[in-house]
């Protein structure tokens, strides 16, 4: 009888420790969420957009010109997901990529999130894209893929508008009113915060003068429509001087959640100092005002092929850099974490499965992280589990 009781207690403990098959959507507290760009297109995917976000600044995608600094691991992709490129692997075989427009690919990405314990995503909706009919149709298609995959795999998602390159309030208002009217935010997979659906708006920078009046109106509209707001701001939002910086802080005092952009702000040797001098005071500023705080972590940074501004500029250190940030965020008392990004290959920040033997033979250079290809998914999932346990503790 004692042995049976002990076995039952162990079973109960294991079941209690297991992450839920369906992530609760009532709050981002206790969740590790990724940014999901969903912006990759290919010839033949039905978009008519060519090698969107794969091609270089000269419009070409070949051995000498590209817009990405890492290569996706396509070993698990089904035949209908594999789009052949002009590039070749070291053994001479063709190199394949995916399209975010392909629902099977987005489904696989969300399956990975479920398998590794990642809570969900903020889906990026770029105002620069949706201002045109073709861009809006493509973003709508990818968003439908995200919506379906999140529901199927028990993940959560929320919409994040990115105002980079387009701070036109009319574009935002038209699209957001349409989204709100469709009722998508009422679905069980859509993320909520403080009793209301959550919408994120990114791009509030004191040195981007147009972003401030845009955010003032965007936040007011979101509140009018019954949403909580997450604002993505520059990393210097709290300490910057001048009238514009003061207006930025005034906007942030009106939102429910603040997420400063930290990608590229420090390298491996500077992480501890940055968290001590910047992130902790940022978090305290928010806590003292009753505002949620969502720190950003990233696996590394590379901008060689697209911008020529430094290949492997912030090395990944075989996962050590990413792990260090996750631990620092936890020590800061972060109740939620934002990973930039799940699928961002342009800046070499993707945490999904990457090819350790990328194409070669031209001027392009691609990161070649050593196996296993799922290292960053594992690290993110482990951090998500620690976060879940800590926030669930009485």
ABEGO torsion letter per residue (X at the ends): XAAAAAAAAAAAAAAAABBBABBBAABABGBBBBBBAGABBBBGAGAGAEBBGABBAAGBBBAABBABABBBBAAABBAAABBBBABBBAAGBBBBBBBAABAAAAAAAAAAAAAAGBAEBBBBBBAAAAABAAAAAAAAAAAAAAAAAAAAAGBBBBBBBBABGBABAAAAAAAAAAAAAAGAAABAABBBBGGBBBBBBBGBBAABAAAAAAAAAAAAAAAAAGBBBBBBBBAAAAABBEAAAAAAAAAAAABABBBBBABGABBAAAAAAAAAAAAAAAAAAAAAAGBBBBBBBBAEBBAAAAAGAEBGABBAGGGAAAAAAAAAAAAAGBABBBBOBAABAAAGABABBBBABBBBGBABBBBBBBOBAAAAAAAAAAAAAAAAAAAABX
